[in-house]
Amino acid sequence: MTRTAYDTVAESYAELVREELDGRHLEHGLLATFADRVPGGHVLEVGCGSGRITDHLHRLGLEVAGIDLSPNMIEVARRDYPHLRFHVGSMEALVAGDGSLAGIVAWYSIIHTPPEQLPAVFAELNRALMPDGLLLLAFQSGDERVRLEHVYGHSVSYDAYRLDFDAIETMLVEANFAVDVRVHRAPMGYESTPQAFLLARKRS
């Protein structure tokens, strides 16, 4: 359902969010902090969509690639950022060896996973990270499931979850992460919910 929806909206989505980071100083700061603190090695953006955050991380000096469930999103990312590597893939089963990644960014990509399934996702991300590797999460804060039926100019049908800030932190700790940075901000512009950001590190 989620893959089909993003296949449908891929072109419109890429156009609408292309400049979304412009003027968002907090988000720029968080991504820069991640880039400054991540150990040397390969970084993966999971749920990369059209590739804009992957490219931003590359411009911050990281060796980075992106994966996404949607083949159409990956086609758009490859077209728009041909200097980077993108592959169809799932955060639930990474094609990455144990301890092989220095960092993982999940920028609004856990919002389509039911909360009860997130502990398994965080365990998989932890598996793929090297000791002291970093995980950066961004998500909408709240406690509800929202059925989306018309987005980016298309009729679709899929779910998004507003996730409890403290509950997500607890899940990360239980998955062997230490949470180093917690940011919770009020909605801006078109946003209807608070936004949450967590920077966590895999415990040695």
N, C-alpha and C positions, 0 to 999 in steps of 0.2 A: 504493500500500500504506500509506504513512504518512498520507496524507489520509483514506483510508477508516477507519483505526484511530482517528484523532482525531475524525472525525465520530461514530464509535460511542461514544466515551468522554466527549464534550464536557461533558455535564451533570455527570457524576460527577467529572470532573477539576476543573471549576470549583469545586465544593463542597469537594473535598479539599484544594486548594492555596490556597484563599481567604486563609487566615491564615498561610501558610507563612513569610512574612518576619518574623512576630512574634518578637522576641527574637534575631534574627539580626543582631547589631550590625555584623559585618564586611560583610555584604551591604548593609545600610543605609548604611554608610560609603562603600562603593564607588559606589553609586548617587548618593549626595550629592556625592561628588567629581566624578563625571561631570557632574552638573547644574551644579556650581560652575564647571567648567572649559570646558564646551562653548561655542563661539562663539554669538553671537545668531543665531537662525534656527530653522528647522523641524527637529524630531527625529523619527525613525522607529524604532519597535520592530519588528523583523522576526521572524516566528514568535511573535506576541504571545499566542497561545492565547486564554484567556478574558479577557485584558485587565488582569490585576491589576498587572503591572509598568508597563504604559502609564499606568494611573491613578496609580500611585505617582510616576512621573516628572512627571505633570501636577501633582500636589500639591507637588512640589519646584519648581514654577514654570516648567516647560518647555512650549513649544508642541509637542505630540507627538500622533502618530497611530500606529495599529498595523496590520500586515498579517499574514495567516496563510493557509496553504494550505487549511485546513479551513473550508468554509462554515458548518458547525454551530458551530465555535468562534467565528467572527465573529458569528453570531447571538447567542450567549451574551454576548459582549463588548458588543455594541450594546445588549442588554437591560439588562445590569448597570451599564454606564457610558455612559448615553445622552448625556452631555455631551461625549464624545470621538468621534473619527472612526476607524472600522475598515473595512478592505477586504480581500477575498480577494486574495492575491498571493503571489509567490514571491521569495525573496532572490536567486534565480539570475537573475532578469530584472526588476529594479525598474522600476516606472512612475515614474521620477524623472529629471529632466534632469541632465546632467553638472554636478557641482559645486553641486547645488541643496540639499543637506542639510547642516545644521550638525553633526548627530550621528546615530549609529545604535547601537542596543542589540540584541544578539543573545543573549538570556538563555536558555541551554540550548536554543537552536534550531539550532545547527550539529551536534547530536549524531546527527541522522538522515541526514546527508550522508556518503557514503563518503569517507574521507580523501583519496583521489586526486582527488576532485572539488572539494575545498575551495579550492585555488588560484584556480580560476575564480570561485568565490563571492566570495572576498576581493577579487579584481580588480573585480568588479561593485560591491561595496560601496565600494571606493576611488573608482570612477568617479563615483558619486553624491554623494560627500562634497566639500564645499568645501575648499580648502587650510587645513590646521590643524584640520579637522573631526575629531571624536572617534568612535572605535569602542570599545564595551565588550562583551567576550565573557565568557560564563560557560559552563562545560562540565565534564563528569566526566572526570577524568584517568585515563589508563591506555593500553592498547594492545590492544584486542580488540573484536570485534563480538559483540553480545548479541542473540539473538532473543527478543523479547517476545511472549508468547502469552496472558497473563492479567494485565491491569492495570486499576486503578480499577474493579474489580468486573465486568469484561467480558472475554470471549474475543476476542482480536485476533491479528494476526500481522504484526509489523513489526520492523525492526532498529534498534538504537541502538549508537553507537560510543563507546567510551572512547578519548579522544584524547591523544596524547603532548604534554605541555606544551611542551617545547622545539621539537618539530616544528611545532606551531601558531605559535609565535613566529617561527620561521624563515619560514614561509609568509607571515606578515604583513609581515615585512621585505621579502621578495621581491615583495610586492604594493604596495610603496611606502608602507608604514606605518613609523613609528618607535614602538616599544613603550616607554611611559613608566612603566607600573605592572604588576608581576607579583605575583600572590598565589596561593599554593598552600597549601591547608589540609587537615588530616586529616578523615576522615569524622565526621559528627555525627548523633546520633539514628539514624534508619532508614537512613542512607546506607551503602553498602557500598564506596565508592571515594573517594579524595581528590577534592577539588573545585578547579577552576582558574579564575582570572579574569585577563584581560588588558585593559588600557586602552591603546589605541594612537591615534596621531594621523597623519592624512594629511600626508605631507611636502609642503611648499610647492613 
